[in-house]
Amino acid sequence: MYDNHMKPVTINVSEPLYQLFKETALGSDRTASELIREAMEDYARNRILGASTLENWKPISLGGIKKDWALGDFRDEMLDDRY
């Protein structure tokens, strides 16, 4: 996402959260620092840079039409003949 130049930073996190990163890192042959950097990149990509505009939203399928509300008695019931 960004260039490979690293800026050292100091952050304070809870001990349980840091332990979670350390344990996950041990199981994945990576360092806790790598996982934290990846989490920060993911946050920036999804929460800061991308998720704020409709253009970046991906469509999802909710299935097919169950009943066409625009036809017949169902429409009349829903809209009181104002359709």
C-alpha positions in Angstrom: 0.0 0.0 0.0 2.7 2.4 0.9 6.5 2.5 0.2 8.8 0.2 2.2 10.3 3.0 4.2 9.5 2.2 7.8 8.8 4.8 10.5 9.4 3.6 14.0 6.4 4.4 16.3 5.5 3.6 19.9 2.0 2.6 20.7 0.4 1.4 23.9 -1.9 -1.7 23.7 -3.4 -3.9 26.4 -1.4 -6.9 27.5 -4.1 -9.4 26.4 -4.2 -7.8 22.9 -0.4 -7.9 22.6 -0.3 -11.5 23.8 -2.9 -12.4 21.1 -0.6 -10.9 18.4 2.4 -12.7 19.8 0.6 -16.1 19.9 -0.8 -15.6 16.4 2.7 -14.7 15.2 4.3 -17.8 16.6 1.7 -20.0 14.8 2.3 -18.3 11.5 6.1 -17.9 11.4 5.8 -14.1 11.4 6.5 -11.5 14.0 4.0 -9.6 16.1 5.2 -6.4 14.5 4.4 -7.7 11.0 0.9 -8.6 12.1 0.4 -5.3 13.7 1.6 -3.5 10.6 -0.7 -5.6 8.5 -3.6 -4.8 10.8 -2.8 -1.1 10.5 -2.6 -1.3 6.7 -6.0 -3.1 6.6 -7.5 -0.5 8.8 -6.2 2.3 6.6 -7.3 0.6 3.4 -10.8 -0.3 4.6 -11.8 2.3 7.2 -9.9 5.5 6.3 -9.3 5.4 2.5 -12.0 3.1 1.1 -15.1 2.5 3.0 -16.4 6.0 3.1 -17.8 6.2 -0.4 -20.5 4.2 -2.1 -18.3 3.6 -5.1 -16.1 1.3 -3.0 -18.9 -0.8 -1.7 -19.2 -4.3 -3.2 -22.7 -5.6 -4.1 -23.9 -8.6 -2.3 -26.6 -11.1 -3.2 -29.5 -11.5 -0.8 -31.2 -14.2 -2.9 -34.0 -14.0 -5.4 -37.3 -12.2 -5.3 -39.7 -14.0 -3.0 -42.8 -12.3 -4.1 -43.3 -9.4 -6.5 -44.9 -6.7 -4.3 -45.7 -4.5 -7.3 -48.4 -6.9 -8.6 -52.0 -7.5 -7.4 -53.5 -7.5 -3.9 -50.1 -7.4 -2.1 -49.3 -4.0 -3.7 -52.8 -2.6 -2.8 -52.3 -3.8 0.8 -48.9 -2.2 1.1 -49.7 1.1 -0.6 -53.4 1.7 -0.1 -53.9 2.0 -3.9 -51.5 4.9 -4.2 -49.1 3.0 -6.5 
